[in-house]
Amino acid sequence: MEVYDGDDGIAGASAAGPAGAGNRLAWLDALRGLAALAVVFNHFGYFIPPQLNKPVYQWMNPGDYGVFVFFIISGYIVPASLERKGSVRTFWVSRIFRLYPLYLLAVALVLALGLLHVGGLRGEGADPETSVLSQMLMMSNVLAGENLPNVVWSLSYEMIFYLLLTALFMARVHHRSSRYALAFGAAAVALGGLLPQAYFTNNLWSPRIIALVADLVVLTGLAVAVAMRGMPRVVGAVLAAMVGLTLLAFNGSWLLPWEALSILALMFTGTMLYRAEQGKYPWRKAIPIAVVVLGMAIAAGEWHHIGGYGKPTAIWERDYFMSLFLAGLTFAAGLALRHARWPRALTWLGLISYSVYLLHPALIEVYRHLGWTAHHSFWVQVLIDALFVAILLAVCSVTYRLVERPMQELGRRLARRLDARFGPDRHPAPARAAQPAMACGPRAAAD
């Protein structure tokens, strides 16, 4: 049976290669594949015939829907990976080799296209030093970066989630997922409209200094958490996490504080649902808490949102509600059908979804540059759009096989060598009495 190795919502992939339709986690690949297509639909929607895109946009924003699904999946599977390994070192080696190779390829592709005047650099060329510093840790959206390519904004919150997980794991309080989900949901409602946006960038120092200081502190904290022993490890992990959380709350770019806090609430909700599925937390608590957190995320947006991102407020509120509600419903349906056999094509799409997510903006710029945007009849446009999707999936299948999968394997080999050289980095768990697998007593409810 195949096992996930350090998966997350956007960058997840099966450790042992393509997931079969009968894999016990194939449902996550299927959801990830659907989410990736939704994001592509959103960015490509201008070139889709109005007869097809208007019914969708009349009710929801497919891009928001897709990333909400990704974030819940991240919360579901990433903490499980860290806890299963029991090794902060192995976890971060896995993350680096899983995320960075394709991330760097996507950035390089956008830069190359920009030099060829195919698409733009979103102003990053004016201050390349700040751009490098803001994107070094994939935290551009909280370090005044311009998100190059545009979809990498979500990786900022993935990275902050990883930092929080590491600190919670090192402090041995990582099992309280339901409490964290409720706390971040409540903060999104109560504080999401009060916290400033881009406060440090606008009031303290230059973006370059902020990015430099944040990079140094986070990297130092992680290095201490990975390399040292005893209490300094905990201090380093907590320091890195606090920097990420502070940036999220006070220095977000185009994402408002209530949105960022809602994202963390959704991710910890995914963790809680994983614990319930594993029999470590009672469903009778997990389900109502998930509903409450989803409701708080919706309430935060409906209450604090101003301006409509170019849409009338009432239309934006409807889009936001439906996107978030349907994302929650989609994950719930996938979880309920987790034991079903899923179409192999859909699970394969989930495996290449990180490539689809990161590379489709560059292919859209090429599409635009080729002049295929001219007006066509309905069926001609449908055929052109289908050709675009086919090329996208073909390219992403190649990058998965030649970049993603080999680099994942390299990361696993490196982790094994580090364990052999320095000894296994196992975080000792506190002694506890054995519990039955489906316990519903005080220990099972500790989440």
TORMARTOR-104314 format. One line per 2 residues: their letters; for each residue x, y, z of C-alpha. Coordinates in nm, 4 decimals. Layout:
BEGIN
A> X Y Z  ... .
//
This chain:
BEGIN
ME> 0.0000 0.0000 0.0000  0.1359 0.3404 -0.0932 .
VY> 0.2031 0.5945 0.1779  0.2103 0.9703 0.1564 .
DG> 0.5444 1.1228 0.2346  0.5257 1.4833 0.3415 .
DD> 0.2264 1.5761 0.1303  0.0441 1.9018 0.1416 .
GI> -0.2600 2.0354 -0.0296  -0.0928 2.2111 -0.3184 .
AG> 0.2242 2.0093 -0.3446  0.1092 1.6651 -0.2456 .
AS> 0.2182 1.3492 -0.4200  0.2410 0.9848 -0.3320 .
AA> 0.5797 0.8838 -0.2055  0.5784 0.5543 -0.3877 .
GP> 0.4771 0.6883 -0.7250  0.1392 0.7263 -0.8956 .
AG> -0.1565 0.6504 -0.6775  -0.3832 0.3750 -0.7900 .
AG> -0.7579 0.4111 -0.7836  -0.7659 0.1745 -0.4854 .
NR> -0.4989 0.3558 -0.2797  -0.6369 0.4442 0.0601 .
LA> -0.5401 0.8100 0.0025  -0.6417 0.8271 -0.3633 .
WL> -0.9361 1.0433 -0.2624  -0.6916 1.3189 -0.1638 .
DA> -0.5313 1.3051 -0.5081  -0.8751 1.3213 -0.6665 .
LR> -0.9711 1.6291 -0.4640  -0.6381 1.7899 -0.5382 .
GL> -0.6848 1.7315 -0.9085  -1.0293 1.8915 -0.9036 .
AA> -0.8947 2.1866 -0.7060  -0.6112 2.2386 -0.9559 .
LA> -0.8566 2.2416 -1.2473  -1.0719 2.4961 -1.0626 .
VV> -0.7742 2.7311 -1.0225  -0.6822 2.6908 -1.3905 .
FN> -1.0442 2.7596 -1.4870  -1.0346 3.0796 -1.2840 .
HF> -0.7188 3.2156 -1.4454  -0.8128 3.0940 -1.7909 .
GY> -1.1781 3.1929 -1.7588  -1.1495 3.4992 -1.9829 .
FI> -1.0740 3.2692 -2.2770  -1.3571 3.0276 -2.2044 .
PP> -1.6839 3.0824 -2.3935  -1.9305 3.2911 -2.1893 .
QL> -2.1883 3.0122 -2.2181  -1.9573 2.8037 -1.9986 .
NK> -1.7952 3.0483 -1.7602  -2.0889 3.2745 -1.6752 .
PV> -2.2946 3.0042 -1.4985  -1.9903 2.9302 -1.2805 .
YQ> -1.8987 3.2889 -1.1964  -2.2612 3.3704 -1.1316 .
WM> -2.2392 3.1664 -0.8127  -1.8770 3.1247 -0.7072 .
NP> -1.5131 3.2072 -0.7667  -1.3498 2.8816 -0.8830 .
GD> -1.0025 3.0022 -0.7875  -1.1043 3.0689 -0.4269 .
YG> -1.2836 2.7362 -0.4185  -0.9739 2.5523 -0.5409 .
VF> -0.7293 2.7047 -0.2933  -0.9712 2.6505 -0.0034 .
VF> -0.9787 2.2804 -0.0913  -0.5979 2.2787 -0.1114 .
FI> -0.5623 2.4385 0.2319  -0.7946 2.1895 0.4003 .
IS> -0.6015 1.9034 0.2390  -0.2761 2.0552 0.3672 .
GY> -0.4108 2.0571 0.7190  -0.5269 1.6986 0.6827 .
IV> -0.2056 1.5383 0.5598  0.0987 1.7528 0.6490 .
PA> 0.0821 1.7113 1.0296  0.0311 1.3377 0.9786 .
SL> 0.3563 1.3280 0.7828  0.5512 1.5095 1.0540 .
ER> 0.4082 1.2978 1.3340  0.4598 0.9713 1.1490 .
KG> 0.8257 1.0498 1.0853  0.8780 1.1935 1.4323 .
SV> 1.1706 1.3843 1.2838  1.1854 1.7578 1.2260 .
RT> 1.4973 1.7131 1.0149  1.3352 1.4576 0.7844 .
FW> 1.0209 1.6683 0.7599  1.2061 1.9798 0.6450 .
VS> 1.4350 1.7916 0.4083  1.1193 1.6433 0.2565 .
RI> 0.9552 1.9850 0.2309  1.2559 2.1466 0.0672 .
FR> 1.3015 1.8769 -0.1952  0.9263 1.8557 -0.2534 .
LY> 0.8556 2.2243 -0.2963  1.1639 2.4122 -0.4082 .
PL> 1.2770 2.2407 -0.7303  0.9514 2.3040 -0.9143 .
YL> 0.9085 2.6407 -0.7445  1.2472 2.7544 -0.8738 .
LA> 1.1644 2.6163 -1.2179  0.8363 2.8118 -1.2237 .
VA> 1.0109 3.1344 -1.1199  1.2840 3.0802 -1.3790 .
LV> 1.0236 3.0181 -1.6479  0.8419 3.3408 -1.5655 .
LA> 1.1707 3.5331 -1.5683  1.2670 3.3844 -1.9039 .
LG> 0.9299 3.4698 -2.0549  0.9579 3.8205 -1.9142 .
LL> 1.2942 3.8704 -2.0820  1.1331 3.7558 -2.4066 .
HV> 0.8500 4.0047 -2.3495  0.5997 3.7238 -2.3107 .
GG> 0.4146 3.8358 -2.0013  0.5445 4.0692 -1.7315 .
LR> 0.7495 4.0526 -1.4133  0.4845 4.2307 -1.2025 .
GE> 0.7331 4.5052 -1.1163  0.9860 4.2683 -0.9596 .
GA> 1.2570 4.3720 -1.2022  1.2743 4.7183 -1.0446 .
DP> 1.4145 4.5820 -0.7170  1.5536 4.2323 -0.7738 .
ET> 1.7301 4.2149 -0.4343  1.4064 4.2664 -0.2433 .
SV> 1.2312 4.0240 -0.4753  1.4862 3.7505 -0.4018 .
LS> 1.4697 3.8101 -0.0274  1.0896 3.8112 -0.0208 .
QM> 1.0612 3.4911 -0.2225  1.3544 3.3002 -0.0717 .
LM> 1.1344 3.1299 0.1883  0.8207 3.1276 -0.0288 .
MS> 0.6734 3.4002 0.1921  0.6415 3.6767 -0.0631 .
NV> 0.2812 3.7586 0.0253  0.3793 3.8583 0.3788 .
LA> 0.7103 4.0232 0.2800  0.5855 4.2840 0.0324 .
GE> 0.6720 4.0695 -0.2676  0.4754 4.0624 -0.5907 .
NL> 0.4244 3.6844 -0.6047  0.6115 3.5639 -0.9106 .
PN> 0.4342 3.3710 -1.0582  0.1074 3.5087 -0.9265 .
VV> -0.0146 3.1823 -0.7694  0.2714 3.1517 -0.5188 .
WS> 0.0886 3.3762 -0.2721  -0.0708 3.0630 -0.1253 .
LS> 0.2704 2.9104 -0.0523  0.3300 3.1898 0.1998 .
YE> 0.0544 3.0493 0.4188  0.1614 2.6917 0.3586 .
MI> 0.5087 2.7842 0.4845  0.3739 2.9625 0.7919 .
FY> 0.1618 2.6558 0.8667  0.4736 2.4362 0.8473 .
LL> 0.6538 2.6681 1.0904  0.3623 2.6531 1.3330 .
LT> 0.3452 2.2748 1.3070  0.7153 2.2439 1.3816 .
AL> 0.6883 2.4631 1.6917  0.3779 2.2836 1.8195 .
FM> 0.5404 1.9464 1.7577  0.8595 2.0436 1.9382 .
AR> 0.6580 2.1810 2.2318  0.4500 1.8583 2.2381 .
VH> 0.1186 2.0419 2.2058  0.0483 1.9441 1.8443 .
HR> -0.2488 1.7202 1.9278  -0.4788 2.0125 2.0119 .
SS> -0.5855 2.0795 1.6554  -0.9515 2.1494 1.7322 .
RY> -0.8536 2.4216 1.9772  -0.6225 2.5866 1.7259 .
AL> -0.8898 2.5695 1.4560  -1.1445 2.7354 1.6846 .
AF> -0.8916 2.9924 1.8075  -0.7890 3.1034 1.4581 .
GA> -1.1518 3.1050 1.3451  -1.2491 3.3228 1.6390 .
AA> -0.9517 3.5517 1.5743  -1.0575 3.5894 1.2101 .
VA> -1.4006 3.7074 1.3239  -1.2980 3.9186 1.6238 .
LG> -0.9652 4.0633 1.5071  -0.9626 4.0139 1.1318 .
GL> -1.1045 4.3593 1.0640  -0.8853 4.5351 1.3222 .
LP> -0.5396 4.4099 1.2352  -0.3441 4.6328 0.9933 .
QA> -0.2440 4.5301 0.6445  0.1250 4.5567 0.5459 .
YF> 0.1947 4.7482 0.8682  0.5688 4.6811 0.8842 .
TN> 0.6209 4.7607 0.5177  0.4253 5.0850 0.5352 .
NL> 0.5395 5.2140 0.8740  0.8676 5.0654 0.9943 .
WS> 1.1424 4.9730 0.7505  1.1986 4.9202 0.3841 .
PR> 1.0663 4.5930 0.2370  1.4251 4.4811 0.1786 .
II> 1.5207 4.5156 0.5466  1.2023 4.3437 0.6642 .
AL> 1.2543 4.0532 0.4256  1.6226 4.0215 0.5195 .
VA> 1.5537 4.0191 0.8935  1.2629 3.7753 0.8571 .
DL> 1.4681 3.5371 0.6415  1.7610 3.5402 0.8840 .
VV> 1.5484 3.4837 1.1944  1.3384 3.2065 1.0385 .
LT> 1.6406 3.0268 0.8938  1.8298 3.0568 1.2219 .
GL> 1.5329 2.9284 1.4200  1.4870 2.6322 1.1874 .
AV> 1.8580 2.5531 1.1920  1.8550 2.5445 1.5724 .
AV> 1.5374 2.3313 1.5741  1.6913 2.0810 1.3330 .
AM> 2.0538 2.0675 1.4463  2.0576 2.1136 1.8230 .
RG> 1.9261 1.9195 2.1209  1.7067 1.9905 2.4194 .
MP> 1.5309 2.3171 2.4961  1.7191 2.5286 2.2353 .
RV> 1.5400 2.3256 1.9657  1.2030 2.4277 2.1032 .
VG> 1.3106 2.7916 2.1336  1.4355 2.7966 1.7744 .
AV> 1.1172 2.6399 1.6382  0.8953 2.8769 1.8374 .
LA> 1.0973 3.1797 1.7267  1.0626 3.0888 1.3584 .
AM> 0.6901 3.0236 1.4008  0.6306 3.3529 1.5824 .
VG> 0.8004 3.5446 1.3022  0.5751 3.3766 1.0469 .
LT> 0.2613 3.4331 1.2524  0.3512 3.7976 1.3168 .
LL> 0.4048 3.8601 0.9466  0.0743 3.6898 0.8674 .
AF> -0.1148 3.9087 1.1154  0.0557 4.2429 1.0538 .
NG> 0.2278 4.2431 0.7158  0.0066 4.0659 0.4641 .
SW> 0.0140 4.1926 0.1088  -0.3095 4.1762 -0.0909 .
LL> -0.4577 3.9124 0.1408  -0.6342 4.0742 0.4360 .
PW> -0.5762 3.9591 0.7978  -0.9172 3.7938 0.8309 .
EA> -0.8469 3.5892 0.5197  -0.5074 3.4731 0.6455 .
LS> -0.6464 3.3777 0.9872  -0.9350 3.1939 0.8224 .
IL> -0.6863 2.9936 0.6159  -0.5062 2.8754 0.9304 .
AL> -0.8413 2.7868 1.0876  -0.9292 2.5723 0.7851 .
MF> -0.5913 2.4005 0.7881  -0.6138 2.3047 1.1548 .
TG> -0.9674 2.1855 1.0890  -0.8222 1.9478 0.8314 .
TM> -0.5791 1.8221 1.0980  -0.8623 1.7624 1.3404 .
LY> -1.0532 1.5624 1.0791  -0.7440 1.3499 1.0177 .
RA> -0.7269 1.2678 1.3867  -1.0948 1.1772 1.3848 .
EQ> -1.0441 0.9505 1.0827  -0.7577 0.7806 1.2679 .
GK> -0.9753 0.7196 1.5740  -0.7802 0.9643 1.7905 .
YP> -1.0630 1.2153 1.8261  -1.4383 1.1520 1.8416 .
WR> -1.6428 1.2298 1.5305  -1.9252 1.3583 1.7532 .
KA> -1.6959 1.6508 1.8381  -1.5036 1.6837 1.5138 .
IP> -1.8045 1.7307 1.2859  -1.9743 2.0147 1.4779 .
IA> -1.6388 2.1885 1.5323  -1.5656 2.1694 1.1583 .
VV> -1.9062 2.3227 1.0862  -1.8459 2.5989 1.3415 .
VL> -1.5017 2.6825 1.2017  -1.6369 2.6925 0.8471 .
GM> -1.9144 2.9207 0.9707  -1.6650 3.1518 1.1415 .
AI> -1.4528 3.1734 0.8260  -1.7614 3.2660 0.6278 .
AA> -1.8726 3.5155 0.8928  -1.5284 3.6802 0.8960 .
GE> -1.5448 3.7412 0.5232  -1.9046 3.8596 0.5212 .
WH> -1.8406 4.0990 0.8115  -1.4957 4.2407 0.7426 .
HI> -1.4889 4.2513 0.3640  -1.5002 4.5971 0.2079 .
GG> -1.4708 4.6905 -0.1568  -1.5595 4.3735 -0.3419 .
YG> -1.2313 4.3413 -0.5381  -1.3975 4.5251 -0.8212 .
KP> -1.7341 4.3571 -0.7690  -2.0410 4.4953 -0.5946 .
TA> -2.0205 4.3904 -0.2306  -2.3350 4.1760 -0.2425 .
IW> -2.2007 3.9783 -0.5407  -1.8613 3.9306 -0.3725 .
ER> -2.0274 3.8087 -0.0526  -2.2276 3.5523 -0.2474 .
DY> -1.9156 3.4352 -0.4330  -1.7160 3.4063 -0.1120 .
FM> -1.9879 3.2197 0.0739  -2.0439 2.9696 -0.2064 .
SL> -1.6717 2.9168 -0.2738  -1.5955 2.8411 0.0895 .
FL> -1.9124 2.6428 0.1516  -1.8584 2.4261 -0.1571 .
AG> -1.4917 2.3726 -0.0649  -1.5976 2.2408 0.2730 .
LT> -1.8681 2.0288 0.1131  -1.6206 1.8891 -0.1406 .
FA> -1.3747 1.7837 0.1277  -1.6549 1.6315 0.3345 .
AG> -1.7751 1.4315 0.0333  -1.4227 1.3099 -0.0400 .
LA> -1.3749 1.2079 0.3218  -1.7065 1.0235 0.3258 .
LR> -1.6085 0.8391 0.0051  -1.2457 0.7800 0.1035 .
HA> -1.2810 0.4030 0.0712  -1.4276 0.4177 -0.2798 .
RW> -1.2283 0.3525 -0.5958  -1.1471 0.6753 -0.7752 .
PR> -1.0800 0.7160 -1.1486  -0.7119 0.6689 -1.2238 .
AL> -0.7096 0.9749 -1.4492  -0.8293 1.1901 -1.1616 .
TW> -0.5737 1.0547 -0.9154  -0.2976 1.1110 -1.1724 .
LG> -0.4157 1.4691 -1.2109  -0.3779 1.4997 -0.8357 .
LI> -0.0184 1.3781 -0.8537  0.0751 1.6429 -1.1109 .
SY> -0.1407 1.9130 -0.9492  0.1584 2.1021 -0.8041 .
SV> 0.2984 2.1374 -1.1560  -0.0446 2.2337 -1.2870 .
YL> -0.0801 2.4929 -1.0124  0.2614 2.6564 -1.0573 .
LH> 0.3080 2.6324 -1.4337  -0.0317 2.7187 -1.5773 .
PA> 0.0154 3.0999 -1.5425  0.3232 3.0848 -1.7675 .
LI> 0.1396 2.8759 -2.0269  -0.1487 3.1229 -2.0222 .
EV> 0.0982 3.4024 -2.1020  0.2285 3.1980 -2.3963 .
YR> -0.1294 3.1368 -2.5086  -0.1976 3.5075 -2.4927 .
HL> 0.1223 3.5910 -2.6791  0.0379 3.3514 -2.9634 .
GW> -0.2740 3.5514 -3.0338  -0.5188 3.2683 -2.9796 .
TA> -0.7367 3.5106 -2.7890  -0.9179 3.6313 -3.1000 .
HH> -1.2920 3.5837 -3.1105  -1.3993 3.2400 -3.2292 .
SF> -1.7217 3.0531 -3.2607  -1.8298 2.8505 -2.9571 .
WV> -1.7056 2.5092 -3.0704  -1.3807 2.6406 -3.2163 .
QV> -1.3057 2.8133 -2.8877  -1.3912 2.4972 -2.6941 .
LI> -1.1486 2.2983 -2.9103  -0.8738 2.5576 -2.8625 .
DA> -0.9308 2.5570 -2.4865  -0.9238 2.1764 -2.4803 .
LF> -0.5938 2.1843 -2.6712  -0.4528 2.4263 -2.4131 .
VA> -0.5530 2.1953 -2.1266  -0.4071 1.8932 -2.3066 .
IL> -0.0739 2.0728 -2.3578  -0.0749 2.1890 -1.9964 .
LA> -0.1304 1.8369 -1.8638  0.1336 1.6946 -2.0956 .
VC> 0.3916 1.9507 -1.9841  0.3050 1.8944 -1.6182 .
SV> 0.3302 1.5173 -1.6567  0.6831 1.5690 -1.7885 .
TY> 0.7829 1.8040 -1.5058  0.6402 1.5618 -1.2514 .
RL> 0.8415 1.2713 -1.3907  1.1627 1.4650 -1.4565 .
VE> 1.1626 1.7191 -1.1723  0.9189 1.6462 -0.8932 .
RP> 0.9499 1.2705 -0.8488  1.3321 1.2480 -0.8843 .
MQ> 1.3808 1.5343 -0.6403  1.1466 1.3727 -0.3882 .
EL> 1.3523 1.0549 -0.4061  1.6727 1.2552 -0.3687 .
GR> 1.5290 1.4174 -0.0569  1.4472 1.0794 0.0929 .
RL> 1.7983 0.9517 0.0222  1.9501 1.2628 0.1778 .
AR> 1.7352 1.2239 0.4897  1.8515 0.8648 0.5273 .
RL> 2.2152 0.9690 0.4896  2.1751 1.2423 0.7490 .
DA> 2.0216 0.9916 0.9879  2.3123 0.7539 0.9266 .
RF> 2.5674 1.0321 0.9766  2.4197 1.2162 1.2744 .
GP> 2.1727 0.9655 1.4130  1.7940 0.9683 1.3768 .
DR> 1.6362 1.2987 1.4691  1.3501 1.1592 1.6718 .
HP> 1.1476 1.3912 1.8869  1.0804 1.1959 2.2084 .
AP> 0.7137 1.1585 2.2875  0.6071 1.1803 2.6515 .
AR> 0.5273 0.8449 2.8081  0.1600 0.7593 2.8224 .
AA> -0.0520 0.4608 2.8858  -0.1582 0.2584 2.5848 .
QP> -0.4986 0.3567 2.4472  -0.7379 0.1553 2.2349 .
AM> -0.7421 0.2598 1.8703  -1.0971 0.3948 1.8799 .
AC> -1.0887 0.5396 2.2283  -1.3368 0.8152 2.2964 .
GP> -1.2286 0.8924 2.6504  -1.0295 1.1881 2.7847 .
RA> -0.7108 1.1060 2.5874  -0.8955 1.0718 2.2596 .
AA> -1.0687 1.4016 2.3194  -0.7457 1.5864 2.3943 .
D> -0.7452 1.7281 2.0428 .
//
